[in-house]
Amino acid sequence: MDLAKTISIVDPAKLQLLAHQLSPNAKVRANEPLAKKTTLRIGGPADAYIEPATEADLAAVIRFCAEQKWPWRMIGRGSNLLIRDGGIRGVVLSLAQPRFCEIQVSGERLICGAGVKLKQVAMEAKRHGIGGLEFLEGIPGSLGGAMRMNAGAMGGSTFDLIETIRTMDLTGQIVEFPAANIPVVYRSCPLFKTHIALGAVFKGQSAPRESIEAKLNEASRKRWSSQPAAPSAGCIFKNPSTIPAGRLIDELGLKGMRVGGAVVSDVHGNFIVNDGHATARQVLDLIAAIQEKIRAARGIEMETEVEIVGEDK
Ligand code: EPU
């Protein structure tokens, strides 16, 4: 093992200095394990992990990181994330504090912080008789993560329902945009390479609660019957334009294929599940093996949908 790779680049004294600049409720931790912050339950530690309590804290952290030349990245619910076994050098930021997890309802609009779970948005919409947001129930992430990748399910995508977005640029300034002006594509929103998602306003339509409930139940039933309950990072590959990745993997007989504790799900071919002991290395090796089989059989280059970050051990 190359030890040099796993040595923290965050000086603990400087991290303390940063902690003193933040509000008392901000969390600042060194060498924080991250595996349990991902739905796949895999990955090494972050050099530093920070939960800002306010937008001003967040701005202070990104400015401090720029001064120190510390790389940083946001983490949402970790539902689309594969963190390598050596963990993440620099700072990992999460908008998990209450300030970023609020939902306010105004008429047919829901004003949501980036830290809220999409499931909560769907539930709050139901409670207020706002329809059209039911498919969000099935996406297991936070709003911030879903905005970054324009997450979708059941034929709908996050940006279909958003009216305006609130962001912070890399200098710490707050910038709001009408969503209609933001270019989005399948599973990607390039704006978030240069902006942090802080929140969004969803717009639905008033609807009878029973019809919302029926749609939620139908979406949930479909998901539980077609997707595995075991720990996973959702769909591993983007769907190629010609065939859904799950069907392709199924047709090639790759379900059940395994590298160590990483297994292609028997329920849905585009999910790799962690049977309890998988490492990131094993998941990556399984991804490469699937890519190779598909390349050889069909000549298709499979692109990963899951975000792969960090360093090898
Ligand atoms: N299929 C198979 N075998 C399988 C899996 C799927 O034959 O093992 C077939 C299905 O029968 C269906 C087709 O492939 O005819 C598509 O499958 P599914 O309806 O499950 O949709 P998907 O394209 O595989 C997409 C999203 C999911 C989202 C579902 C539900 C992508 C890559 N995936 O899956 O999103 O939950 O629709 O709407 O776009 C994710 O983003 O992580 C994710 C899981």
Boltz pocket constraint, residues with backbone or C-beta under 6 A from the ligand:
constraints:
  - pocket:
      binder: B
      contacts: [[A, 79], [A, 138], [A, 151], [A, 152], [A, 153], [A, 154], [A, 155], [A, 226], [A, 233], [A, 234], [A, 235], [A, 236], [A, 237], [A, 238], [A, 239], [A, 244], [A, 245], [A, 246], [A, 247], [A, 248], [A, 250], [A, 265], [A, 266], [A, 267], [A, 268], [A, 269], [A, 270], [A, 305]]
      max_distance: 6.0
